[in-house]
Amino acid sequence: MISSFFTGFFLGISLIVAIGAQNTFVLRQGILGQHVFYVALFCALSDALLICIGVAGISFFLNNFISQNLNILFGLSSVWLTGYGLLRLKSALKSNKTIEIEASTLKGLFPTISVATVLTFLNPHVYLDTMILIGSISQQFSGFHKITFALGAVLASFVFFFSLAYGARLLTPIMLRPFSWKILDSLIAFIMFTIAFKLASAGNWL
């Protein structure tokens, strides 16, 4: 069971550690100190839900459905990420912005979680990674071994998101300088545009 647990844990970490739209959002919220716990918890629980659905065997039923509608998911994700990237680019062009200014425009919990929801569930790769890939690999295990595999993958999500969210606070002294925010928002915008372009290309929208 220990072997299946660590198989799930390291597989989960390897899939989630890549820099993406959801991760950059969590990082930004961590730096701002805005709803950090709830954002990390939401992202981790979302991953846990999808992993459990995949491990339960639903991946076999959804594989064809997701494959047939992948282009639509790619298109919707591309459009939304482009819009979010434009917002971050607009933010980067503002002058004299510091972490204090950002904190003064604190968004409520519901709008923040709404953004996290879209970044999570409008990302086609989250279904491919959790429900399809992890779900399919889990089928090699049975009984308690499958459960420990799932627990390992779920724990990986909790460890990653909470480490990212709270570890981001180490960057707070750097983010007191306005130029640092310009770099961060420009980087986020670039990541969003890059992912949006790749999704649009993969979905044959370009």
Z-matrix of the N, CA and C atoms (Angstrom, degrees):
N
C 1 1.460
C 2 1.520 1 111.15
N 3 1.326 2 116.78 1 -31.50
C 4 1.457 3 120.31 2 178.40
C 5 1.526 4 110.14 3 -63.71
N 6 1.321 5 115.82 4 -39.94
C 7 1.462 6 120.67 5 179.79
C 8 1.524 7 110.95 6 -63.33
N 9 1.326 8 118.02 7 -44.05
C 10 1.464 9 121.60 8 -179.37
C 11 1.530 10 110.71 9 -67.51
N 12 1.353 11 115.86 10 -35.53
C 13 1.471 12 119.99 11 178.47
C 14 1.524 13 110.88 12 -62.11
N 15 1.322 14 116.60 13 -49.83
C 16 1.463 15 120.03 14 -177.78
C 17 1.531 16 111.79 15 -71.38
N 18 1.324 17 116.89 16 -27.44
C 19 1.467 18 119.56 17 174.13
C 20 1.521 19 109.73 18 -62.51
N 21 1.326 20 115.82 19 -46.34
C 22 1.463 21 120.60 20 178.02
C 23 1.518 22 112.09 21 -65.68
N 24 1.347 23 116.13 22 -40.27
C 25 1.465 24 120.12 23 -177.72
C 26 1.522 25 111.54 24 -64.41
N 27 1.317 26 116.97 25 -50.37
C 28 1.467 27 120.11 26 -176.81
C 29 1.530 28 112.13 27 -72.02
N 30 1.322 29 116.55 28 -30.67
C 31 1.459 30 118.87 29 174.52
C 32 1.526 31 109.86 30 -65.73
N 33 1.336 32 115.81 31 -44.05
C 34 1.460 33 120.21 32 178.95
C 35 1.513 34 112.23 33 -61.70
N 36 1.335 35 117.04 34 -44.51
C 37 1.461 36 121.25 35 179.11
C 38 1.528 37 110.77 36 -62.70
N 39 1.315 38 117.06 37 -43.46
C 40 1.465 39 120.53 38 -177.07
C 41 1.515 40 112.08 39 -64.69
N 42 1.330 41 117.09 40 -30.40
C 43 1.460 42 120.56 41 -179.19
C 44 1.522 43 112.48 42 -82.48
N 45 1.326 44 116.73 43 -31.30
C 46 1.460 45 120.52 44 -172.11
C 47 1.520 46 113.87 45 -93.65
N 48 1.327 47 117.15 46 -18.56
C 49 1.462 48 120.19 47 -171.29
C 50 1.529 49 112.91 48 -73.31
N 51 1.317 50 118.28 49 -18.15
C 52 1.467 51 120.25 50 -179.79
C 53 1.524 52 110.25 51 -62.69
N 54 1.350 53 115.78 52 141.27
C 55 1.461 54 120.51 53 179.97
C 56 1.520 55 109.45 54 -70.20
N 57 1.309 56 115.93 55 123.11
C 58 1.457 57 120.62 56 179.54
C 59 1.512 58 111.02 57 -143.05
N 60 1.326 59 115.81 58 -174.20
C 61 1.467 60 120.65 59 -176.29
C 62 1.526 61 111.92 60 -61.43
N 63 1.329 62 116.29 61 -44.33
C 64 1.462 63 120.43 62 -178.46
C 65 1.527 64 110.98 63 -65.67
N 66 1.319 65 116.58 64 -43.14
C 67 1.464 66 120.40 65 -177.96
C 68 1.528 67 112.41 66 -66.39
N 69 1.341 68 116.82 67 -39.36
C 70 1.458 69 119.04 68 179.04
C 71 1.533 70 110.84 69 -66.84
N 72 1.330 71 116.71 70 -32.90
C 73 1.465 72 120.18 71 177.39
C 74 1.522 73 110.59 72 -66.95
N 75 1.326 74 116.10 73 -44.04
C 76 1.471 75 120.90 74 178.10
C 77 1.525 76 109.85 75 -61.82
N 78 1.317 77 116.59 76 -42.61
C 79 1.465 78 121.48 77 178.90
C 80 1.524 79 110.80 78 -60.12
N 81 1.313 80 116.48 79 -45.22
C 82 1.465 81 121.19 80 -178.57
C 83 1.527 82 111.29 81 -64.30
N 84 1.330 83 116.50 82 -43.28
C 85 1.463 84 119.97 83 178.48
C 86 1.524 85 110.53 84 -64.24
N 87 1.321 86 116.73 85 -35.78
C 88 1.458 87 120.27 86 178.48
C 89 1.511 88 111.91 87 -65.20
N 90 1.328 89 116.67 88 -40.63
C 91 1.466 90 120.94 89 178.92
C 92 1.519 91 110.45 90 -65.51
N 93 1.337 92 115.93 91 -41.14
C 94 1.465 93 120.32 92 -179.62
C 95 1.527 94 112.26 93 -75.05
N 96 1.317 95 116.57 94 -21.67
C 97 1.454 96 119.73 95 -176.45
C 98 1.512 97 112.22 96 71.79
N 99 1.339 98 116.49 97 29.96
C 100 1.466 99 121.48 98 -177.51
C 101 1.531 100 110.48 99 -106.05
N 102 1.335 101 116.13 100 113.12
C 103 1.469 102 122.32 101 176.98
C 104 1.531 103 111.61 102 52.19
N 105 1.315 104 116.07 103 39.61
C 106 1.466 105 121.44 104 -173.76
C 107 1.527 106 111.57 105 -59.55
N 108 1.327 107 116.37 106 -50.94
C 109 1.466 108 120.40 107 -177.27
C 110 1.525 109 111.46 108 -60.47
N 111 1.331 110 116.97 109 -45.47
C 112 1.461 111 120.88 110 -175.44
C 113 1.531 112 111.75 111 -70.46
N 114 1.322 113 117.23 112 -35.15
C 115 1.462 114 120.32 113 177.57
C 116 1.527 115 109.91 114 -66.76
N 117 1.337 116 116.54 115 -46.92
C 118 1.466 117 120.55 116 179.07
C 119 1.529 118 110.47 117 -62.86
N 120 1.339 119 116.54 118 -42.94
C 121 1.459 120 120.90 119 -179.55
C 122 1.526 121 110.79 120 -64.13
N 123 1.326 122 116.48 121 -43.08
C 124 1.467 123 120.03 122 -179.68
C 125 1.529 124 111.38 123 -61.43
N 126 1.334 125 116.44 124 -47.20
C 127 1.460 126 120.53 125 -178.96
C 128 1.527 127 111.49 126 -63.66
N 129 1.324 128 116.17 127 -41.82
C 130 1.464 129 120.48 128 -179.87
C 131 1.528 130 110.98 129 -66.79
N 132 1.330 131 116.94 130 -43.63
C 133 1.464 132 120.64 131 179.60
C 134 1.527 133 111.31 132 -66.61
N 135 1.336 134 117.04 133 -35.75
C 136 1.462 135 120.50 134 177.94
C 137 1.519 136 110.27 135 -63.08
N 138 1.326 137 115.88 136 -45.66
C 139 1.461 138 120.26 137 176.68
C 140 1.530 139 110.75 138 -61.14
N 141 1.333 140 115.54 139 -44.04
C 142 1.462 141 120.59 140 -178.92
C 143 1.525 142 110.91 141 -59.89
N 144 1.332 143 116.09 142 -42.62
C 145 1.465 144 120.63 143 179.67
C 146 1.523 145 111.13 144 -61.45
N 147 1.333 146 116.17 145 -48.24
C 148 1.463 147 120.37 146 -178.18
C 149 1.529 148 111.63 147 -66.74
N 150 1.348 149 116.31 148 -37.52
C 151 1.466 150 120.17 149 177.92
C 152 1.525 151 110.40 150 -63.52
N 153 1.321 152 116.83 151 -45.71
C 154 1.463 153 120.83 152 -178.93
C 155 1.532 154 111.08 153 -63.76
N 156 1.327 155 116.49 154 -38.81
C 157 1.467 156 120.06 155 177.20
C 158 1.527 157 110.24 156 -63.05
N 159 1.341 158 115.23 157 -42.83
C 160 1.461 159 119.54 158 179.55
C 161 1.512 160 112.41 159 -65.97
N 162 1.321 161 116.37 160 -44.27
C 163 1.472 162 120.95 161 -179.41
C 164 1.528 163 110.74 162 -65.89
N 165 1.313 164 116.38 163 -30.55
C 166 1.469 165 120.38 164 179.83
C 167 1.528 166 111.96 165 -67.22
N 168 1.345 167 116.24 166 -10.77
C 169 1.453 168 119.26 167 175.87
C 170 1.504 169 114.84 168 106.84
N 171 1.339 170 116.45 169 -0.44
C 172 1.464 171 120.19 170 -177.72
C 173 1.525 172 111.51 171 -68.01
N 174 1.356 173 116.55 172 -16.91
C 175 1.465 174 120.51 173 -178.45
C 176 1.526 175 111.57 174 -57.77
N 177 1.342 176 116.63 175 -33.98
C 178 1.453 177 119.74 176 -179.35
C 179 1.527 178 111.48 177 -66.87
N 180 1.342 179 116.27 178 -33.45
C 181 1.460 180 120.24 179 -178.84
C 182 1.534 181 111.64 180 -80.97
N 183 1.335 182 116.06 181 -33.82
C 184 1.455 183 119.98 182 -176.01
C 185 1.521 184 113.82 183 -88.30
N 186 1.318 185 116.89 184 -13.81
C 187 1.463 186 120.26 185 -175.93
C 188 1.521 187 111.47 186 -56.50
N 189 1.337 188 116.78 187 -48.54
C 190 1.459 189 120.34 188 -179.49
C 191 1.516 190 111.75 189 -67.94
N 192 1.349 191 116.56 190 -40.98
C 193 1.463 192 120.45 191 -178.90
C 194 1.526 193 111.21 192 -62.38
N 195 1.345 194 115.86 193 -46.80
C 196 1.457 195 120.15 194 -179.61
C 197 1.524 196 110.58 195 -65.22
N 198 1.325 197 116.13 196 -40.23
C 199 1.464 198 119.84 197 179.91
C 200 1.521 199 111.00 198 -62.27
N 201 1.339 200 116.95 199 -40.07
C 202 1.456 201 121.26 200 -178.21
C 203 1.524 202 112.71 201 -71.89
N 204 1.327 203 116.63 202 -28.44
C 205 1.467 204 120.51 203 -176.76
C 206 1.523 205 112.91 204 -109.56
N 207 1.331 206 116.27 205 13.87
C 208 1.452 207 120.70 206 -175.87
C 209 1.522 208 112.24 207 -62.88
N 210 1.327 209 116.64 208 -38.01
C 211 1.467 210 120.40 209 -179.10
C 212 1.531 211 111.81 210 -62.77
N 213 1.335 212 116.14 211 -37.55
C 214 1.467 213 120.12 212 178.22
C 215 1.526 214 110.25 213 -67.16
N 216 1.332 215 116.36 214 -44.17
C 217 1.462 216 120.31 215 177.96
C 218 1.517 217 111.25 216 -62.06
N 219 1.333 218 116.13 217 -41.80
C 220 1.461 219 120.37 218 177.60
C 221 1.524 220 110.94 219 -60.69
N 222 1.329 221 116.95 220 -43.46
C 223 1.462 222 121.30 221 -178.25
C 224 1.514 223 112.59 222 -64.85
N 225 1.339 224 116.60 223 -47.48
C 226 1.465 225 120.84 224 179.49
C 227 1.526 226 111.25 225 -61.93
N 228 1.318 227 115.44 226 -43.17
C 229 1.462 228 120.30 227 179.97
C 230 1.519 229 110.85 228 -63.50
N 231 1.314 230 116.68 229 -41.60
C 232 1.460 231 121.35 230 -178.80
C 233 1.524 232 111.55 231 -61.98
N 234 1.332 233 115.77 232 -45.35
C 235 1.468 234 120.51 233 -179.85
C 236 1.524 235 110.89 234 -62.86
N 237 1.338 236 116.63 235 -46.25
C 238 1.464 237 119.65 236 -177.02
C 239 1.526 238 111.38 237 -66.44
N 240 1.335 239 116.98 238 -42.64
C 241 1.460 240 120.58 239 -179.66
C 242 1.520 241 111.52 240 -65.87
N 243 1.318 242 116.81 241 -33.99
C 244 1.462 243 120.15 242 176.09
C 245 1.527 244 110.34 243 -63.59
N 246 1.334 245 115.97 244 -43.62
C 247 1.465 246 119.98 245 178.17
C 248 1.518 247 112.21 246 -62.89
N 249 1.344 248 116.36 247 -42.85
C 250 1.464 249 119.96 248 178.92
C 251 1.526 250 110.52 249 -66.39
N 252 1.328 251 116.14 250 -37.61
C 253 1.461 252 120.12 251 177.32
C 254 1.513 253 111.74 252 -62.96
N 255 1.327 254 117.36 253 -38.62
C 256 1.468 255 121.34 254 178.15
C 257 1.528 256 111.02 255 -64.51
N 258 1.323 257 116.60 256 -37.83
C 259 1.464 258 119.96 257 177.16
C 260 1.525 259 111.12 258 -63.35
N 261 1.329 260 116.69 259 -42.69
C 262 1.457 261 120.43 260 179.23
C 263 1.535 262 110.92 261 -68.56
N 264 1.334 263 116.59 262 -35.06
C 265 1.458 264 119.87 263 177.38
C 266 1.518 265 110.47 264 -66.89
N 267 1.321 266 116.94 265 -40.51
C 268 1.465 267 121.57 266 176.67
C 269 1.518 268 110.14 267 -62.22
N 270 1.340 269 115.68 268 -40.60
C 271 1.459 270 120.60 269 178.67
C 272 1.523 271 110.92 270 -64.61
N 273 1.336 272 116.63 271 -37.20
C 274 1.474 273 120.93 272 -179.21
C 275 1.522 274 111.80 273 -66.74
N 276 1.333 275 117.00 274 -27.48
C 277 1.464 276 121.24 275 -177.37
C 278 1.523 277 112.69 276 -82.61
N 279 1.347 278 116.48 277 -11.21
C 280 1.459 279 119.53 278 177.06
C 281 1.521 280 109.82 279 -70.35
N 282 1.290 281 116.53 280 146.22
C 283 1.462 282 120.41 281 -177.80
C 284 1.521 283 111.88 282 -95.76
N 285 1.339 284 114.92 283 151.50
C 286 1.475 285 122.83 284 173.16
C 287 1.515 286 113.99 285 56.50
N 288 1.323 287 117.12 286 37.49
C 289 1.462 288 120.05 287 177.71
C 290 1.518 289 109.18 288 -90.97
N 291 1.305 290 116.75 289 130.34
C 292 1.461 291 121.31 290 176.94
C 293 1.521 292 108.23 291 -126.79
N 294 1.317 293 115.44 292 177.23
C 295 1.457 294 119.69 293 -178.61
C 296 1.528 295 111.52 294 -64.80
N 297 1.350 296 116.62 295 -29.15
C 298 1.456 297 119.49 296 177.68
C 299 1.520 298 111.03 297 -66.49
N 300 1.334 299 116.77 298 -40.20
C 301 1.455 300 120.94 299 179.13
C 302 1.521 301 109.99 300 -65.77
N 303 1.332 302 115.79 301 -42.49
C 304 1.456 303 119.66 302 178.63
C 305 1.527 304 110.72 303 -62.20
N 306 1.316 305 116.27 304 -42.18
C 307 1.466 306 120.34 305 -178.23
C 308 1.526 307 111.33 306 -65.71
N 309 1.339 308 116.01 307 -29.77
C 310 1.454 309 119.17 308 -179.31
C 311 1.522 310 111.56 309 -70.48
N 312 1.333 311 117.59 310 -18.61
C 313 1.464 312 122.06 311 178.27
C 314 1.529 313 109.22 312 -104.46
N 315 1.316 314 115.63 313 41.47
C 316 1.459 315 122.33 314 -177.06
C 317 1.521 316 110.93 315 -57.13
N 318 1.327 317 116.21 316 127.96
C 319 1.450 318 121.63 317 176.64
C 320 1.518 319 109.08 318 -88.15
N 321 1.334 320 114.77 319 150.62
C 322 1.452 321 119.32 320 178.11
C 323 1.512 322 111.64 321 -67.43
N 324 1.316 323 115.65 322 167.27
C 325 1.460 324 120.80 323 -177.97
C 326 1.529 325 111.35 324 -64.05
N 327 1.323 326 116.76 325 -42.41
C 328 1.466 327 119.59 326 -177.41
C 329 1.530 328 112.62 327 -63.23
N 330 1.354 329 119.28 328 -49.03
C 331 1.475 330 118.46 329 176.99
C 332 1.525 331 112.84 330 -60.28
N 333 1.334 332 116.35 331 -36.71
C 334 1.469 333 120.50 332 179.86
C 335 1.518 334 111.08 333 -65.18
N 336 1.333 335 116.78 334 -46.63
C 337 1.466 336 120.71 335 179.27
C 338 1.527 337 110.51 336 -67.72
N 339 1.336 338 116.29 337 -30.15
C 340 1.469 339 119.66 338 177.83
C 341 1.526 340 110.60 339 -62.54
N 342 1.340 341 115.71 340 -42.93
C 343 1.463 342 119.96 341 177.57
C 344 1.521 343 110.21 342 -63.98
N 345 1.338 344 116.19 343 -43.72
C 346 1.466 345 120.57 344 178.84
C 347 1.530 346 111.23 345 -61.85
N 348 1.322 347 116.42 346 -35.83
C 349 1.464 348 121.22 347 178.98
C 350 1.519 349 111.46 348 -63.31
N 351 1.330 350 115.33 349 -46.83
C 352 1.469 351 119.66 350 -179.90
C 353 1.516 352 110.60 351 -65.19
N 354 1.344 353 116.98 352 -44.62
C 355 1.463 354 120.81 353 -179.36
C 356 1.527 355 111.58 354 -63.84
N 357 1.319 356 116.35 355 -27.97
C 358 1.461 357 120.46 356 -179.24
C 359 1.521 358 112.08 357 -84.00
N 360 1.341 359 116.28 358 -54.83
C 361 1.458 360 119.73 359 -169.64
C 362 1.528 361 114.58 360 -90.86
N 363 1.333 362 117.73 361 -8.46
C 364 1.465 363 119.56 362 173.04
C 365 1.519 364 111.01 363 -97.49
N 366 1.320 365 116.03 364 10.03
C 367 1.460 366 120.96 365 177.19
C 368 1.535 367 108.70 366 -97.47
N 369 1.337 368 117.84 367 108.61
C 370 1.472 369 119.67 368 -177.32
C 371 1.523 370 112.84 369 -58.45
N 372 1.339 371 116.64 370 -31.26
C 373 1.466 372 119.69 371 -176.06
C 374 1.522 373 112.40 372 -67.13
N 375 1.341 374 116.75 373 -24.12
C 376 1.464 375 118.27 374 -179.63
C 377 1.527 376 109.89 375 -66.54
N 378 1.341 377 117.06 376 -34.03
C 379 1.462 378 120.60 377 178.16
C 380 1.532 379 110.78 378 -75.11
N 381 1.335 380 115.15 379 -39.02
C 382 1.463 381 118.85 380 179.60
C 383 1.525 382 110.79 381 -66.32
N 384 1.346 383 116.35 382 -39.70
C 385 1.465 384 120.22 383 -176.92
C 386 1.525 385 112.62 384 -75.61
N 387 1.331 386 116.54 385 -45.14
C 388 1.466 387 120.08 386 -174.04
C 389 1.523 388 112.90 387 -87.11
N 390 1.321 389 115.98 388 -60.94
C 391 1.460 390 119.71 389 -173.47
C 392 1.529 391 112.75 390 -73.45
N 393 1.329 392 116.68 391 -38.60
C 394 1.463 393 119.33 392 -175.69
C 395 1.529 394 111.73 393 -89.17
N 396 1.348 395 116.74 394 -59.10
C 397 1.458 396 119.85 395 -175.01
C 398 1.533 397 112.21 396 -68.03
N 399 1.340 398 116.32 397 -58.24
C 400 1.468 399 119.30 398 179.52
C 401 1.520 400 110.86 399 -62.43
N 402 1.342 401 115.75 400 -40.18
C 403 1.461 402 119.55 401 178.98
C 404 1.512 403 112.69 402 -61.78
N 405 1.333 404 116.27 403 -41.29
C 406 1.464 405 120.31 404 -179.77
C 407 1.528 406 111.61 405 -69.10
N 408 1.329 407 116.67 406 -43.55
C 409 1.464 408 120.35 407 -179.69
C 410 1.520 409 111.28 408 -64.14
N 411 1.338 410 115.81 409 -33.10
C 412 1.471 411 119.25 410 -178.44
C 413 1.517 412 112.40 411 -65.21
N 414 1.339 413 117.52 412 -19.83
C 415 1.464 414 120.46 413 -175.66
C 416 1.530 415 112.74 414 -69.93
N 417 1.341 416 116.06 415 -12.76
C 418 1.467 417 118.47 416 176.27
C 419 1.528 418 111.30 417 -75.45
N 420 1.341 419 115.91 418 -14.55
C 421 1.464 420 120.56 419 178.31
C 422 1.528 421 109.76 420 -102.46
N 423 1.301 422 115.92 421 162.60
C 424 1.463 423 120.59 422 177.70
C 425 1.523 424 109.82 423 -142.94
N 426 1.309 425 115.39 424 158.97
C 427 1.460 426 120.89 425 176.94
C 428 1.518 427 113.52 426 58.70
N 429 1.343 428 115.44 427 -133.41
C 430 1.456 429 120.63 428 -177.83
C 431 1.528 430 111.93 429 -66.72
N 432 1.325 431 116.54 430 -26.31
C 433 1.465 432 119.50 431 179.13
C 434 1.534 433 110.46 432 -65.52
N 435 1.320 434 117.06 433 -37.60
C 436 1.464 435 120.70 434 177.35
C 437 1.528 436 110.33 435 -67.73
N 438 1.336 437 115.78 436 -39.07
C 439 1.468 438 120.17 437 179.21
C 440 1.530 439 110.57 438 -64.51
N 441 1.340 440 117.02 439 -44.44
C 442 1.464 441 119.66 440 -179.95
C 443 1.527 442 111.29 441 -67.93
N 444 1.335 443 116.89 442 -32.73
C 445 1.464 444 120.62 443 175.06
C 446 1.523 445 109.73 444 -61.45
N 447 1.326 446 115.98 445 -46.52
C 448 1.461 447 121.00 446 179.53
C 449 1.529 448 111.06 447 -63.89
N 450 1.334 449 116.58 448 -41.78
C 451 1.465 450 120.73 449 178.71
C 452 1.531 451 110.84 450 -61.57
N 453 1.332 452 116.20 451 -39.12
C 454 1.458 453 120.16 452 178.34
C 455 1.523 454 111.49 453 -63.32
N 456 1.339 455 116.75 454 -44.68
C 457 1.462 456 121.11 455 179.91
C 458 1.524 457 111.08 456 -65.87
N 459 1.325 458 116.32 457 -40.11
C 460 1.473 459 120.80 458 179.41
C 461 1.525 460 110.35 459 -66.42
N 462 1.336 461 116.49 460 -44.39
C 463 1.464 462 120.24 461 179.32
C 464 1.531 463 110.79 462 -60.21
N 465 1.334 464 116.71 463 -36.41
C 466 1.464 465 120.77 464 178.96
C 467 1.526 466 110.62 465 -59.25
N 468 1.320 467 117.13 466 -40.27
C 469 1.463 468 121.28 467 179.00
C 470 1.527 469 111.15 468 -65.39
N 471 1.328 470 116.67 469 -44.17
C 472 1.467 471 120.42 470 179.93
C 473 1.530 472 110.59 471 -64.57
N 474 1.322 473 116.89 472 -44.91
C 475 1.470 474 120.83 473 179.72
C 476 1.520 475 110.33 474 -61.54
N 477 1.324 476 116.73 475 -45.51
C 478 1.462 477 120.25 476 -176.60
C 479 1.522 478 112.14 477 -65.78
N 480 1.326 479 117.66 478 -52.44
C 481 1.461 480 120.37 479 -173.93
C 482 1.529 481 112.32 480 -66.67
N 483 1.321 482 117.68 481 -40.54
C 484 1.463 483 119.05 482 178.96
C 485 1.525 484 111.16 483 -71.54
N 486 1.328 485 117.73 484 -34.10
C 487 1.464 486 120.55 485 176.26
C 488 1.525 487 110.56 486 -66.51
N 489 1.325 488 116.03 487 -42.05
C 490 1.464 489 120.66 488 179.75
C 491 1.517 490 111.26 489 -66.37
N 492 1.343 491 116.13 490 -45.70
C 493 1.467 492 120.71 491 -176.53
C 494 1.526 493 112.07 492 -65.32
N 495 1.323 494 116.31 493 -48.47
C 496 1.467 495 119.20 494 -176.87
C 497 1.526 496 112.22 495 -83.99
N 498 1.318 497 117.45 496 -26.60
C 499 1.458 498 120.41 497 175.84
C 500 1.520 499 111.88 498 -69.01
N 501 1.338 500 115.86 499 -25.21
C 502 1.465 501 120.53 500 -179.94
C 503 1.523 502 111.67 501 -62.60
N 504 1.322 503 116.89 502 -24.12
C 505 1.472 504 120.44 503 -179.15
C 506 1.525 505 111.82 504 -64.05
N 507 1.325 506 116.93 505 -20.38
C 508 1.464 507 120.03 506 176.83
C 509 1.527 508 111.17 507 -64.78
N 510 1.332 509 115.63 508 -20.52
C 511 1.465 510 120.62 509 179.97
C 512 1.528 511 112.61 510 -86.74
N 513 1.329 512 116.75 511 -5.63
C 514 1.471 513 120.68 512 -175.65
C 515 1.530 514 113.72 513 -54.12
N 516 1.348 515 120.09 514 -45.91
C 517 1.477 516 118.92 515 179.00
C 518 1.528 517 112.86 516 -58.98
N 519 1.329 518 115.96 517 -35.31
C 520 1.464 519 119.62 518 179.32
C 521 1.524 520 110.50 519 -69.41
N 522 1.347 521 116.18 520 -36.39
C 523 1.458 522 120.54 521 -175.82
C 524 1.513 523 113.06 522 -77.62
N 525 1.340 524 118.57 523 1.48
C 526 1.463 525 120.95 524 174.28
C 527 1.521 526 110.81 525 -72.71
N 528 1.326 527 116.27 526 -15.42
C 529 1.458 528 120.30 527 178.73
C 530 1.529 529 109.81 528 -93.47
N 531 1.343 530 117.81 529 130.49
C 532 1.468 531 121.64 530 -177.73
C 533 1.531 532 112.89 531 -55.40
N 534 1.330 533 117.21 532 -37.79
C 535 1.464 534 120.17 533 -177.09
C 536 1.523 535 111.74 534 -64.03
N 537 1.333 536 116.13 535 -30.06
C 538 1.460 537 120.25 536 179.31
C 539 1.523 538 110.93 537 -65.20
N 540 1.345 539 115.56 538 -38.17
C 541 1.464 540 119.62 539 178.44
C 542 1.524 541 111.30 540 -67.30
N 543 1.331 542 115.53 541 -36.37
C 544 1.465 543 118.96 542 177.40
C 545 1.527 544 110.64 543 -61.63
N 546 1.335 545 115.81 544 -41.40
C 547 1.458 546 120.45 545 179.55
C 548 1.528 547 110.42 546 -66.19
N 549 1.354 548 116.55 547 -46.14
C 550 1.458 549 120.53 548 -178.21
C 551 1.522 550 111.45 549 -62.33
N 552 1.334 551 116.93 550 -49.41
C 553 1.459 552 119.97 551 -178.41
C 554 1.529 553 111.35 552 -66.20
N 555 1.323 554 116.74 553 -35.09
C 556 1.469 555 119.90 554 176.80
C 557 1.525 556 110.34 555 -66.11
N 558 1.341 557 115.97 556 -39.93
C 559 1.462 558 120.85 557 178.75
C 560 1.525 559 110.65 558 -65.30
N 561 1.333 560 116.46 559 -43.76
C 562 1.464 561 120.65 560 178.38
C 563 1.526 562 110.26 561 -61.83
N 564 1.334 563 116.40 562 -44.57
C 565 1.463 564 120.62 563 178.58
C 566 1.527 565 110.71 564 -59.55
N 567 1.335 566 116.00 565 -43.52
C 568 1.469 567 120.58 566 179.60
C 569 1.527 568 111.08 567 -61.82
N 570 1.335 569 116.05 568 -43.60
C 571 1.467 570 120.51 569 179.28
C 572 1.524 571 110.42 570 -62.96
N 573 1.348 572 116.73 571 -43.84
C 574 1.455 573 120.91 572 179.75
C 575 1.524 574 111.18 573 -61.78
N 576 1.340 575 116.42 574 -46.22
C 577 1.463 576 120.42 575 -179.63
C 578 1.527 577 111.29 576 -64.00
N 579 1.339 578 116.09 577 -39.83
C 580 1.460 579 120.40 578 -179.63
C 581 1.524 580 110.99 579 -64.19
N 582 1.344 581 116.17 580 -46.49
C 583 1.464 582 120.30 581 179.32
C 584 1.527 583 110.18 582 -64.95
N 585 1.344 584 116.82 583 -41.42
C 586 1.461 585 120.95 584 179.43
C 587 1.526 586 110.99 585 -60.95
N 588 1.339 587 116.20 586 -42.40
C 589 1.467 588 120.70 587 179.31
C 590 1.524 589 111.00 588 -63.65
N 591 1.339 590 116.40 589 -43.84
C 592 1.462 591 120.78 590 -179.53
C 593 1.529 592 110.81 591 -64.49
N 594 1.341 593 116.24 592 -41.11
C 595 1.458 594 119.96 593 179.18
C 596 1.520 595 111.36 594 -65.50
N 597 1.339 596 116.10 595 -42.81
C 598 1.457 597 120.43 596 179.27
C 599 1.524 598 111.12 597 -63.02
N 600 1.322 599 116.01 598 -39.13
C 601 1.464 600 120.58 599 178.79
C 602 1.529 601 110.63 600 -67.76
N 603 1.341 602 115.67 601 -44.43
C 604 1.467 603 120.16 602 -179.44
C 605 1.527 604 111.69 603 -64.45
N 606 1.326 605 115.83 604 -30.97
C 607 1.462 606 120.20 605 -179.62
C 608 1.512 607 113.84 606 -90.60
N 609 1.353 608 115.88 607 7.87
C 610 1.477 609 122.03 608 179.65
C 611 1.520 610 112.18 609 60.61
N 612 1.337 611 116.00 610 35.82
C 613 1.464 612 120.41 611 177.54
C 614 1.520 613 111.66 612 -93.90
N 615 1.309 614 117.17 613 -6.95
C 616 1.471 615 121.17 614 179.64
C 617 1.523 616 110.17 615 -112.07
